[in-house]
């Protein structure tokens, strides 16, 4: 039983935390007023945007920013295992780590200079 105890504790918290969040959202959520019910307006973060526009389009910079976020986020995922095993890899791992960081920095500076991170 002692081998299963950490798994059972983890499973308990994995079930209780989402269930608590869902129950809390039902208990503490604000109820829509009759005005928002009548017009069926999307209501988000306390700001009413008005009636939804069917053909409202996003600019290209929105998609570019999203793709850059995903790109740099995925590269962080590759850094984590390398950082964990850095001691076992020795000098080779350190050189690979620094090379990867240098490539990331060059890409980040390039994107920054192109103005892709500016929001218009």
N, CA, C and O atoms as a Tinker XYZ file with bonds, in Angstrom:
   480  protein
     1  N      0.821000   -1.202000    0.000000    73     2
     2  CA     0.000000    0.000000    0.000000    64     1     3
     3  C      0.860000    1.259000    0.000000    63     2     4     5
     4  O      0.464000    2.278000   -0.566000    81     3
     5  N      2.027000    1.198000    0.627000    73     3     6
     6  CA     2.867000    2.385000    0.697000    64     5     7
     7  C      3.398000    2.794000   -0.677000    63     6     8     9
     8  O      3.720000    3.964000   -0.888000    81     7
     9  N      3.492000    1.840000   -1.622000    73     7    10
    10  CA     3.912000    2.188000   -2.979000    64     9    11
    11  C      2.831000    2.978000   -3.712000    63    10    12    13
    12  O      3.139000    3.797000   -4.578000    81    11
    13  N      1.589000    2.739000   -3.376000    73    11    14
    14  CA     0.477000    3.394000   -4.050000    64    13    15
    15  C      0.065000    4.705000   -3.391000    63    14    16    17
    16  O     -0.712000    5.464000   -3.969000    81    15
    17  N      0.568000    4.982000   -2.201000    73    15    18
    18  CA     0.145000    6.165000   -1.468000    64    17    19
    19  C      0.415000    7.479000   -2.220000    63    18    20    21
    20  O     -0.489000    8.312000   -2.284000    81    19
    21  N      1.601000    7.709000   -2.788000    73    19    22
    22  CA     1.789000    8.960000   -3.544000    64    21    23
    23  C      0.839000    9.080000   -4.731000    63    22    24    25
    24  O      0.336000   10.166000   -5.015000    81    23
    25  N      0.594000    7.978000   -5.419000    73    23    26
    26  CA    -0.349000    8.008000   -6.549000    64    25    27
    27  C     -1.757000    8.331000   -6.085000    63    26    28    29
    28  O     -2.465000    9.099000   -6.736000    81    27
    29  N     -2.172000    7.752000   -4.966000    73    27    30
    30  CA    -3.508000    8.020000   -4.449000    64    29    31
    31  C     -3.661000    9.475000   -4.003000    63    30    32    33
    32  O     -4.708000   10.085000   -4.219000    81    31
    33  N     -2.621000   10.026000   -3.382000    73    31    34
    34  CA    -2.662000   11.432000   -2.978000    64    33    35
    35  C     -2.754000   12.328000   -4.214000    63    34    36    37
    36  O     -3.533000   13.280000   -4.240000    81    35
    37  N     -1.964000   12.021000   -5.222000    73    35    38
    38  CA    -1.992000   12.785000   -6.468000    64    37    39
    39  C     -3.364000   12.683000   -7.138000    63    38    40    41
    40  O     -3.900000   13.687000   -7.607000    81    39
    41  N     -3.926000   11.488000   -7.185000    73    39    42
    42  CA    -5.236000   11.291000   -7.795000    64    41    43
    43  C     -6.321000   12.037000   -7.019000    63    42    44    45
    44  O     -7.251000   12.587000   -7.608000    81    43
    45  N     -6.191000   12.048000   -5.698000    73    43    46
    46  CA    -7.153000   12.771000   -4.868000    64    45    47
    47  C     -7.138000   14.261000   -5.220000    63    46    48    49
    48  O     -8.186000   14.859000   -5.463000    81    47
    49  N     -5.942000   14.855000   -5.244000    73    47    50
    50  CA    -5.850000   16.277000   -5.563000    64    49    51
    51  C     -6.236000   16.562000   -7.009000    63    50    52    53
    52  O     -6.798000   17.616000   -7.304000    81    51
    53  N     -5.940000   15.634000   -7.912000    73    51    54
    54  CA    -6.309000   15.817000   -9.318000    64    53    55
    55  C     -7.824000   15.797000   -9.501000    63    54    56    57
    56  O     -8.331000   16.377000  -10.461000    81    55
    57  N     -8.537000   15.160000   -8.624000    73    55    58
    58  CA    -9.993000   15.132000   -8.711000    64    57    59
    59  C    -10.633000   16.267000   -7.915000    63    58    60    61
    60  O    -11.623000   16.849000   -8.360000    81    59
    61  N    -10.084000   16.585000   -6.752000    73    59    62
    62  CA   -10.698000   17.566000   -5.859000    64    61    63
    63  C    -10.520000   18.998000   -6.366000    63    62    64    65
    64  O    -11.459000   19.791000   -6.296000    81    63
    65  N     -9.338000   19.341000   -6.873000    73    63    66
    66  CA    -9.083000   20.729000   -7.285000    64    65    67
    67  C     -9.999000   21.151000   -8.439000    63    66    68    69
    68  O    -10.636000   22.200000   -8.334000    81    67
    69  N    -10.099000   20.381000   -9.543000    73    67    70
    70  CA   -11.039000   20.816000  -10.594000    64    69    71
    71  C    -12.499000   20.818000  -10.132000    63    70    72    73
    72  O    -13.270000   21.695000  -10.521000    81    71
    73  N    -12.878000   19.847000   -9.309000    73    71    74
    74  CA   -14.255000   19.809000   -8.824000    64    73    75
    75  C    -14.554000   21.031000   -7.959000    63    74    76    77
    76  O    -15.648000   21.591000   -8.035000    81    75
    77  N    -13.597000   21.445000   -7.142000    73    75    78
    78  CA   -13.767000   22.633000   -6.309000    64    77    79
    79  C    -13.883000   23.884000   -7.170000    63    78    80    81
    80  O    -14.698000   24.762000   -6.886000    81    79
    81  N    -13.078000   23.966000   -8.211000    73    79    82
    82  CA   -13.152000   25.137000   -9.099000    64    81    83
    83  C    -14.496000   25.211000   -9.815000    63    82    84    85
    84  O    -15.067000   26.293000   -9.952000    81    83
    85  N    -14.996000   24.088000  -10.265000    73    83    86
    86  CA   -16.289000   24.075000  -10.959000    64    85    87
    87  C    -17.418000   24.439000  -10.001000    63    86    88    89
    88  O    -18.297000   25.230000  -10.344000    81    87
    89  N    -17.394000   23.862000   -8.795000    73    87    90
    90  CA   -18.428000   24.200000   -7.818000    64    89    91
    91  C    -18.340000   25.668000   -7.424000    63    90    92    93
    92  O    -19.367000   26.327000   -7.261000    81    91
    93  N    -17.127000   26.187000   -7.271000    73    91    94
    94  CA   -16.954000   27.599000   -6.927000    64    93    95
    95  C    -17.473000   28.522000   -8.006000    63    94    96    97
    96  O    -18.029000   29.579000   -7.709000    81    95
    97  N    -17.294000   28.129000   -9.271000    73    95    98
    98  CA   -17.802000   28.978000  -10.351000    64    97    99
    99  C    -19.322000   29.030000  -10.344000    63    98   100   101
   100  O    -19.908000   30.054000  -10.695000    81    99
   101  N    -19.971000   27.933000   -9.948000    73    99   102
   102  CA   -21.427000   27.956000   -9.859000    64   101   103
   103  C    -21.896000   28.756000   -8.646000    63   102   104   105
   104  O    -22.930000   29.422000   -8.703000    81   103
   105  N    -21.143000   28.693000   -7.555000    73   103   106
   106  CA   -21.553000   29.395000   -6.342000    64   105   107
   107  C    -21.320000   30.899000   -6.422000    63   106   108   109
   108  O    -22.166000   31.680000   -5.987000    81   107
   109  N    -20.184000   31.311000   -6.974000    73   107   110
   110  CA   -19.794000   32.712000   -6.921000    64   109   111
   111  C    -19.971000   33.470000   -8.240000    63   110   112   113
   112  O    -19.644000   34.654000   -8.307000    81   111
   113  N    -20.466000   32.832000   -9.259000    73   111   114
   114  CA   -20.629000   33.499000  -10.557000    64   113   115
   115  C    -21.733000   34.530000  -10.477000    63   114   116   117
   116  O    -22.733000   34.345000   -9.783000    81   115
   117  N    -21.535000   35.622000  -11.202000    73   115   118
   118  CA   -22.586000   36.625000  -11.253000    64   117   119
   119  C    -23.656000   36.162000  -12.230000    63   118   120   121
   120  O    -23.359000   35.565000  -13.265000    81   119
   121  N    -24.850000   36.435000  -11.899000    73   119   122
   122  CA   -25.962000   36.032000  -12.746000    64   121   123
   123  C    -26.185000   37.098000  -13.813000    63   122   124   125
   124  O    -26.066000   38.288000  -13.520000    81   123
   125  N    -26.502000   36.705000  -15.029000    73   123   126
   126  CA   -26.751000   37.710000  -16.070000    64   125   127
   127  C    -28.010000   38.511000  -15.762000    63   126   128   129
   128  O    -28.992000   37.978000  -15.248000    81   127
   129  N    -27.964000   39.770000  -16.078000    73   127   130
   130  CA   -29.130000   40.618000  -15.858000    64   129   131
   131  C    -30.127000   40.410000  -16.985000    63   130   132   133
   132  O    -29.829000   39.760000  -17.987000    81   131
   133  N    -31.299000   40.965000  -16.807000    73   131   134
   134  CA   -32.318000   40.797000  -17.840000    64   133   135
   135  C    -31.898000   41.507000  -19.135000    63   134   136   137
   136  O    -32.294000   41.089000  -20.223000    81   135
   137  N    -31.097000   42.581000  -19.024000    73   135   138
   138  CA   -30.663000   43.306000  -20.217000    64   137   139
   139  C    -29.757000   42.443000  -21.089000    63   138   140   141
   140  O    -29.906000   42.431000  -22.311000    81   139
   141  N    -28.827000   41.728000  -20.480000    73   139   142
   142  CA   -27.930000   40.890000  -21.279000    64   141   143
   143  C    -28.644000   39.646000  -21.775000    63   142   144   145
   144  O    -28.287000   39.107000  -22.822000    81   143
   145  N    -29.636000   39.186000  -21.049000    73   143   146
   146  CA   -30.398000   38.026000  -21.515000    64   145   147
   147  C    -31.223000   38.374000  -22.744000    63   146   148   149
   148  O    -31.320000   37.579000  -23.679000    81   147
   149  N    -31.815000   39.557000  -22.740000    73   147   150
   150  CA   -32.674000   39.946000  -23.846000    64   149   151
   151  C    -31.886000   40.066000  -25.147000    63   150   152   153
   152  O    -32.323000   39.575000  -26.188000    81   151
   153  N    -30.740000   40.709000  -25.088000    73   151   154
   154  CA   -29.979000   40.969000  -26.304000    64   153   155
   155  C    -29.026000   39.841000  -26.659000    63   154   156   157
   156  O    -28.463000   39.837000  -27.753000    81   155
   157  N    -28.831000   38.886000  -25.760000    73   155   158
   158  CA   -27.921000   37.751000  -25.963000    64   157   159
   159  C    -26.517000   38.247000  -26.354000    63   158   160   161
   160  O    -25.908000   37.743000  -27.298000    81   159
   161  N    -26.033000   39.222000  -25.624000    73   159   162
   162  CA   -24.725000   39.814000  -25.880000    64   161   163
   163  C    -23.669000   39.003000  -25.142000    63   162   164   165
   164  O    -23.856000   38.665000  -23.973000    81   163
   165  N    -22.570000   38.689000  -25.803000    73   163   166
   166  CA   -21.485000   38.045000  -25.075000    64   165   167
   167  C    -20.940000   39.003000  -24.024000    63   166   168   169
   168  O    -20.712000   40.179000  -24.304000    81   167
   169  N    -20.739000   38.509000  -22.854000    73   167   170
   170  CA   -20.287000   39.332000  -21.743000    64   169   171
   171  C    -19.025000   38.712000  -21.206000    63   170   172   173
   172  O    -19.044000   37.580000  -20.721000    81   171
   173  N    -17.917000   39.442000  -21.284000    73   171   174
   174  CA   -16.644000   38.864000  -20.882000    64   173   175
   175  C    -15.836000   39.888000  -20.104000    63   174   176   177
   176  O    -15.660000   41.019000  -20.557000    81   175
   177  N    -15.350000   39.502000  -18.950000    73   175   178
   178  CA   -14.472000   40.328000  -18.122000    64   177   179
   179  C    -15.097000   41.669000  -17.762000    63   178   180   181
   180  O    -14.376000   42.651000  -17.582000    81   179
   181  N    -16.388000   41.731000  -17.654000    73   179   182
   182  CA   -17.044000   42.953000  -17.246000    64   181   183
   183  C    -17.195000   43.993000  -18.327000    63   182   184   185
   184  O    -17.651000   45.101000  -18.045000    81   183
   185  N    -16.833000   43.681000  -19.548000    73   183   186
   186  CA   -16.930000   44.647000  -20.639000    64   185   187
   187  C    -17.915000   44.113000  -21.669000    63   186   188   189
   188  O    -17.733000   43.023000  -22.210000    81   187
   189  N    -18.952000   44.885000  -21.932000    73   187   190
   190  CA   -19.909000   44.497000  -22.955000    64   189   191
   191  C    -19.444000   45.091000  -24.280000    63   190   192   193
   192  O    -19.235000   46.299000  -24.388000    81   191
   193  N    -19.290000   44.260000  -25.256000    73   191   194
   194  CA   -18.756000   44.660000  -26.547000    64   193   195
   195  C    -19.836000   45.069000  -27.523000    63   194   196   197
   196  O    -19.531000   45.505000  -28.634000    81   195
   197  N    -21.066000   44.940000  -27.140000    73   195   198
   198  CA   -22.157000   45.215000  -28.067000    64   197   199
   199  C    -22.546000   43.947000  -28.792000    63   198   200   201
   200  O    -22.070000   42.864000  -28.453000    81   199
   201  N    -23.397000   44.068000  -29.777000    73   199   202
   202  CA   -23.820000   42.870000  -30.507000    64   201   203
   203  C    -22.648000   42.257000  -31.262000    63   202   204   205
   204  O    -21.790000   42.986000  -31.761000    81   203
   205  N    -22.597000   40.941000  -31.355000    73   203   206
   206  CA   -21.470000   40.302000  -32.030000    64   205   207
   207  C    -21.494000   40.594000  -33.534000    63   206   208   209
   208  O    -22.543000   40.534000  -34.175000    81   207
   209  N    -20.347000   40.904000  -34.064000    73   207   210
   210  CA   -20.221000   41.147000  -35.503000    64   209   211
   211  C    -19.892000   39.826000  -36.188000    63   210   212   213
   212  O    -18.959000   39.128000  -35.791000    81   211
   213  N    -20.650000   39.496000  -37.201000    73   211   214
   214  CA   -20.464000   38.210000  -37.872000    64   213   215
   215  C    -19.199000   38.180000  -38.721000    63   214   216   217
   216  O    -18.557000   37.137000  -38.838000    81   215
   217  N    -18.840000   39.306000  -39.309000    73   215   218
   218  CA   -17.687000   39.286000  -40.204000    64   217   219
   219  C    -16.512000   40.095000  -39.647000    63   218   220   221
   220  O    -15.736000   40.668000  -40.412000    81   219
   221  N    -16.384000   40.141000  -38.343000    73   219   222
   222  CA   -15.258000   40.835000  -37.727000    64   221   223
   223  C    -14.018000   39.962000  -37.887000    63   222   224   225
   224  O    -14.018000   38.800000  -37.481000    81   223
   225  N    -12.971000   40.514000  -38.472000    73   223   226
   226  CA   -11.769000   39.740000  -38.753000    64   225   227
   227  C    -10.614000   40.250000  -37.922000    63   226   228   229
   228  O    -10.556000   41.418000  -37.538000    81   227
   229  N     -9.700000   39.340000  -37.658000    73   227   230
   230  CA    -8.498000   39.704000  -36.932000    64   229   231
   231  C     -7.427000   40.124000  -37.917000    63   230   232   233
   232  O     -7.398000   39.655000  -39.055000    81   231
   233  N     -6.547000   41.007000  -37.477000    73   231   234
   234  CA    -5.457000   41.439000  -38.340000    64   233   235
   235  C     -4.374000   40.361000  -38.388000    63   234   236   237
   236  O     -4.351000   39.442000  -37.569000    81   235
   237  N     -3.492000   40.495000  -39.355000    73   235   238
   238  CA    -2.403000   39.533000  -39.510000    64   237   239
   239  C     -1.474000   39.576000  -38.310000    63   238   240   241
   240  O     -0.906000   38.551000  -37.931000    81   239
   241  N     -1.310000   40.749000  -37.705000    73   239   242
   242  CA    -0.410000   40.859000  -36.555000    64   241   243
   243  C     -0.900000   40.020000  -35.376000    63   242   244   245
   244  O     -0.093000   39.544000  -34.577000    81   243
   245  N     -2.206000   39.837000  -35.262000    73   243   246
   246  CA    -2.740000   38.978000  -34.211000    64   245   247
   247  C     -2.250000   37.538000  -34.395000    63   246   248   249
   248  O     -1.798000   36.904000  -33.442000    81   247
   249  N     -2.343000   37.033000  -35.616000    73   247   250
   250  CA    -1.906000   35.661000  -35.887000    64   249   251
   251  C     -0.394000   35.530000  -35.781000    63   250   252   253
   252  O      0.105000   34.511000  -35.304000    81   251
   253  N      0.336000   36.541000  -36.215000    73   251   254
   254  CA     1.792000   36.512000  -36.119000    64   253   255
   255  C      2.233000   36.473000  -34.665000    63   254   256   257
   256  O      3.136000   35.717000  -34.306000    81   255
   257  N      1.602000   37.280000  -33.834000    73   255   258
   258  CA     1.925000   37.271000  -32.409000    64   257   259
   259  C      1.598000   35.916000  -31.790000    63   258   260   261
   260  O      2.368000   35.408000  -30.975000    81   259
   261  N      0.484000   35.336000  -32.161000    73   259   262
   262  CA     0.109000   34.026000  -31.632000    64   261   263
   263  C      1.102000   32.950000  -32.054000    63   262   264   265
   264  O      1.489000   32.109000  -31.243000    81   263
   265  N      1.514000   32.971000  -33.314000    73   263   266
   266  CA     2.479000   31.964000  -33.783000    64   265   267
   267  C      3.831000   32.141000  -33.115000    63   266   268   269
   268  O      4.488000   31.154000  -32.782000    81   267
   269  N      4.261000   33.385000  -32.912000    73   267   270
   270  CA     5.529000   33.616000  -32.228000    64   269   271
   271  C      5.462000   33.156000  -30.780000    63   270   272   273
   272  O      6.427000   32.598000  -30.258000    81   271
   273  N      4.334000   33.387000  -30.133000    73   271   274
   274  CA     4.173000   32.911000  -28.760000    64   273   275
   275  C      4.294000   31.387000  -28.707000    63   274   276   277
   276  O      4.990000   30.848000  -27.846000    81   275
   277  N      3.625000   30.704000  -29.612000    73   275   278
   278  CA     3.690000   29.241000  -29.639000    64   277   279
   279  C      5.108000   28.770000  -29.934000    63   278   280   281
   280  O      5.593000   27.824000  -29.313000    81   279
   281  N      5.771000   29.423000  -30.874000    73   279   282
   282  CA     7.130000   29.045000  -31.241000    64   281   283
   283  C      8.079000   29.164000  -30.053000    63   282   284   285
   284  O      8.807000   28.220000  -29.748000    81   283
   285  N      8.078000   30.308000  -29.386000    73   283   286
   286  CA     8.981000   30.488000  -28.256000    64   285   287
   287  C      8.559000   29.643000  -27.060000    63   286   288   289
   288  O      9.408000   29.244000  -26.263000    81   287
   289  N      7.291000   29.369000  -26.922000    73   287   290
   290  CA     6.815000   28.518000  -25.836000    64   289   291
   291  C      7.285000   27.079000  -26.035000    63   290   292   293
   292  O      7.702000   26.429000  -25.076000    81   291
   293  N      7.225000   26.583000  -27.246000    73   291   294
   294  CA     7.681000   25.219000  -27.527000    64   293   295
   295  C      9.188000   25.102000  -27.333000    63   294   296   297
   296  O      9.673000   24.065000  -26.880000    81   295
   297  N      9.929000   26.145000  -27.667000    73   295   298
   298  CA    11.375000   26.093000  -27.467000    64   297   299
   299  C     11.723000   26.028000  -25.988000    63   298   300   301
   300  O     12.731000   25.424000  -25.623000    81   299
   301  N     10.919000   26.630000  -25.138000    73   299   302
   302  CA    11.141000   26.513000  -23.697000    64   301   303
   303  C     10.936000   25.067000  -23.256000    63   302   304   305
   304  O     11.627000   24.592000  -22.355000    81   303
   305  N     10.007000   24.374000  -23.875000    73   303   306
   306  CA     9.789000   22.965000  -23.553000    64   305   307
   307  C     11.038000   22.144000  -23.865000    63   306   308   309
   308  O     11.351000   21.197000  -23.143000    81   307
   309  N     11.752000   22.496000  -24.928000    73   307   310
   310  CA    12.992000   21.792000  -25.251000    64   309   311
   311  C     14.125000   22.163000  -24.303000    63   310   312   313
   312  O     15.047000   21.370000  -24.112000    81   311
   313  N     14.076000   23.343000  -23.710000    73   311   314
   314  CA    15.123000   23.751000  -22.779000    64   313   315
   315  C     15.044000   23.006000  -21.448000    63   314   316   317
   316  O     16.072000   22.741000  -20.825000    81   315
   317  N     13.859000   22.675000  -21.019000    73   315   318
   318  CA    13.693000   22.071000  -19.702000    64   317   319
   319  C     14.429000   20.734000  -19.548000    63   318   320   321
   320  O     15.187000   20.579000  -18.590000    81   319
   321  N     14.240000   19.760000  -20.453000    73   319   322
   322  CA    14.970000   18.499000  -20.280000    64   321   323
   323  C     16.487000   18.677000  -20.394000    63   322   324   325
   324  O     17.251000   17.989000  -19.717000    81   323
   325  N     16.908000   19.591000  -21.242000    73   323   326
   326  CA    18.338000   19.846000  -21.368000    64   325   327
   327  C     18.891000   20.438000  -20.082000    63   326   328   329
   328  O     19.992000   20.079000  -19.665000    81   327
   329  N     18.157000   21.328000  -19.451000    73   327   330
   330  CA    18.595000   21.919000  -18.188000    64   329   331
   331  C     18.631000   20.884000  -17.074000    63   330   332   333
   332  O     19.495000   20.947000  -16.199000    81   331
   333  N     17.710000   19.938000  -17.095000    73   331   334
   334  CA    17.688000   18.896000  -16.067000    64   333   335
   335  C     18.898000   17.972000  -16.198000    63   334   336   337
   336  O     19.496000   17.587000  -15.193000    81   335
   337  N     19.253000   17.621000  -17.414000    73   335   338
   338  CA    20.354000   16.685000  -17.659000    64   337   339
   339  C     21.695000   17.374000  -17.912000    63   338   340   341
   340  O     22.650000   16.727000  -18.341000    81   339
   341  N     21.773000   18.656000  -17.655000    73   339   342
   342  CA    22.984000   19.409000  -17.969000    64   341   343
   343  C     24.198000   18.896000  -17.209000    63   342   344   345
   344  O     25.296000   18.842000  -17.762000    81   343
   345  N     24.015000   18.524000  -15.969000    73   343   346
   346  CA    25.142000   18.015000  -15.175000    64   345   347
   347  C     25.641000   16.682000  -15.727000    63   346   348   349
   348  O     26.847000   16.442000  -15.764000    81   347
   349  N     24.734000   15.822000  -16.150000    73   347   350
   350  CA    25.122000   14.513000  -16.677000    64   349   351
   351  C     25.767000   14.634000  -18.063000    63   350   352   353
   352  O     26.591000   13.797000  -18.430000    81   351
   353  N     25.409000   15.649000  -18.823000    73   351   354
   354  CA    25.951000   15.810000  -20.168000    64   353   355
   355  C     27.328000   16.457000  -20.185000    63   354   356   357
   356  O     28.066000   16.321000  -21.161000    81   355
   357  N     27.669000   17.145000  -19.133000    73   355   358
   358  CA    29.004000   17.734000  -19.030000    64   357   359
   359  C     29.193000   18.924000  -19.958000    63   358   360   361
   360  O     28.257000   19.680000  -20.218000    81   359
   361  N     30.432000   19.084000  -20.460000    73   359   362
   362  CA    30.775000   20.213000  -21.309000    64   361   363
   363  C     30.006000   20.198000  -22.625000    63   362   364   365
   364  O     29.619000   21.251000  -23.132000    81   363
   365  N     29.786000   19.019000  -23.173000    73   363   366
   366  CA    29.023000   18.915000  -24.410000    64   365   367
   367  C     27.624000   19.485000  -24.224000    63   366   368   369
   368  O     27.132000   20.228000  -25.072000    81   367
   369  N     26.989000   19.135000  -23.117000    73   367   370
   370  CA    25.648000   19.638000  -22.823000    64   369   371
   371  C     25.641000   21.142000  -22.624000    63   370   372   373
   372  O     24.715000   21.826000  -23.059000    81   371
   373  N     26.685000   21.667000  -21.957000    73   371   374
   374  CA    26.755000   23.108000  -21.750000    64   373   375
   375  C     26.907000   23.852000  -23.070000    63   374   376   377
   376  O     26.268000   24.884000  -23.275000    81   375
   377  N     27.745000   23.338000  -23.969000    73   375   378
   378  CA    27.930000   23.973000  -25.273000    64   377   379
   379  C     26.637000   23.908000  -26.082000    63   378   380   381
   380  O     26.255000   24.893000  -26.714000    81   379
   381  N     25.964000   22.769000  -26.069000    73   379   382
   382  CA    24.674000   22.651000  -26.759000    64   381   383
   383  C     23.636000   23.606000  -26.173000    63   382   384   385
   384  O     22.870000   24.229000  -26.907000    81   383
   385  N     23.619000   23.712000  -24.861000    73   383   386
   386  CA    22.690000   24.598000  -24.174000    64   385   387
   387  C     22.933000   26.052000  -24.592000    63   386   388   389
   388  O     21.995000   26.769000  -24.937000    81   387
   389  N     24.193000   26.476000  -24.559000    73   387   390
   390  CA    24.528000   27.850000  -24.934000    64   389   391
   391  C     24.270000   28.119000  -26.415000    63   390   392   393
   392  O     23.861000   29.221000  -26.780000    81   391
   393  N     24.505000   27.121000  -27.271000    73   391   394
   394  CA    24.210000   27.275000  -28.695000    64   393   395
   395  C     22.715000   27.451000  -28.921000    63   394   396   397
   396  O     22.298000   28.297000  -29.712000    81   395
   397  N     21.922000   26.668000  -28.239000    73   395   398
   398  CA    20.467000   26.772000  -28.366000    64   397   399
   399  C     19.973000   28.129000  -27.879000    63   398   400   401
   400  O     19.114000   28.741000  -28.513000    81   399
   401  N     20.511000   28.602000  -26.753000    73   399   402
   402  CA    20.132000   29.909000  -26.225000    64   401   403
   403  C     20.541000   31.013000  -27.202000    63   402   404   405
   404  O     19.794000   31.969000  -27.406000    81   403
   405  N     21.735000   30.883000  -27.811000    73   403   406
   406  CA    22.194000   31.887000  -28.769000    64   405   407
   407  C     21.270000   31.937000  -29.988000    63   406   408   409
   408  O     20.934000   33.021000  -30.465000    81   407
   409  N     20.859000   30.774000  -30.492000    73   407   410
   410  CA    19.934000   30.741000  -31.627000    64   409   411
   411  C     18.595000   31.376000  -31.248000    63   410   412   413
   412  O     18.004000   32.108000  -32.041000    81   411
   413  N     18.122000   31.094000  -30.037000    73   411   414
   414  CA    16.880000   31.712000  -29.568000    64   413   415
   415  C     17.007000   33.227000  -29.486000    63   414   416   417
   416  O     16.094000   33.951000  -29.884000    81   415
   417  N     18.123000   33.703000  -28.976000    73   415   418
   418  CA    18.317000   35.141000  -28.851000    64   417   419
   419  C     18.403000   35.817000  -30.222000    63   418   420   421
   420  O     17.852000   36.901000  -30.416000    81   419
   421  N     19.089000   35.181000  -31.167000    73   419   422
   422  CA    19.164000   35.739000  -32.515000    64   421   423
   423  C     17.767000   35.817000  -33.133000    63   422   424   425
   424  O     17.417000   36.823000  -33.750000    81   423
   425  N     16.974000   34.766000  -32.971000    73   423   426
   426  CA    15.615000   34.762000  -33.513000    64   425   427
   427  C     14.762000   35.824000  -32.831000    63   426   428   429
   428  O     13.977000   36.510000  -33.485000    81   427
   429  N     14.914000   35.958000  -31.519000    73   427   430
   430  CA    14.129000   36.953000  -30.785000    64   429   431
   431  C     14.494000   38.369000  -31.216000    63   430   432   433
   432  O     13.607000   39.196000  -31.425000    81   431
   433  N     15.784000   38.659000  -31.352000    73   431   434
   434  CA    16.228000   39.988000  -31.793000    64   433   435
   435  C     15.741000   40.266000  -33.215000    63   434   436   437
   436  O     15.324000   41.383000  -33.518000    81   435
   437  N     15.793000   39.260000  -34.084000    73   435   438
   438  CA    15.316000   39.421000  -35.462000    64   437   439
   439  C     13.833000   39.778000  -35.484000    63   438   440   441
   440  O     13.422000   40.698000  -36.191000    81   439
   441  N     13.037000   39.055000  -34.714000    73   439   442
   442  CA    11.594000   39.298000  -34.659000    64   441   443
   443  C     11.327000   40.683000  -34.072000    63   442   444   445
   444  O     10.428000   41.392000  -34.525000    81   443
   445  N     12.104000   41.062000  -33.072000    73   443   446
   446  CA    11.937000   42.360000  -32.428000    64   445   447
   447  C     12.268000   43.492000  -33.404000    63   446   448   449
   448  O     11.533000   44.476000  -33.485000    81   447
   449  N     13.364000   43.355000  -34.138000    73   447   450
   450  CA    13.774000   44.388000  -35.100000    64   449   451
   451  C     12.788000   44.503000  -36.262000    63   450   452   453
   452  O     12.595000   45.593000  -36.800000    81   451
   453  N     12.171000   43.405000  -36.648000    73   451   454
   454  CA    11.180000   43.442000  -37.722000    64   453   455
   455  C      9.880000   44.107000  -37.282000    63   454   456   457
   456  O      9.041000   44.443000  -38.119000    81   455
   457  N      9.709000   44.299000  -35.987000    73   455   458
   458  CA     8.498000   44.935000  -35.469000    64   457   459
   459  C      7.337000   43.996000  -35.289000    63   458   460   461
   460  O      6.195000   44.440000  -35.173000    81   459
   461  N      7.604000   42.699000  -35.263000    73   459   462
   462  CA     6.514000   41.729000  -35.136000    64   461   463
   463  C      5.921000   41.708000  -33.732000    63   462   464   465
   464  O      4.816000   41.200000  -33.540000    81   463
   465  N      6.626000   42.242000  -32.761000    73   463   466
   466  CA     6.125000   42.242000  -31.395000    64   465   467
   467  C      5.362000   43.523000  -31.042000    63   466   468   469
   468  O      4.835000   43.649000  -29.937000    81   467
   469  N      5.306000   44.459000  -31.970000    73   467   470
   470  CA     4.572000   45.704000  -31.752000    64   469   471
   471  C      3.091000   45.472000  -32.023000    63   470   472   473
   472  O      2.722000   44.870000  -33.031000    81   471
   473  N      2.256000   45.948000  -31.126000    73   471   474
   474  CA     0.818000   45.784000  -31.296000    64   473   475
   475  C      0.243000   47.094000  -31.823000    63   474   476   477
   476  O      0.412000   48.145000  -31.206000    81   475
   477  N     -0.433000   47.026000  -32.957000    73   475   478
   478  CA    -0.971000   48.241000  -33.599000    64   477   479
   479  C     -2.451000   48.348000  -33.361000    63   478   480
   480  O     -3.083000   49.299000  -33.819000    81   479
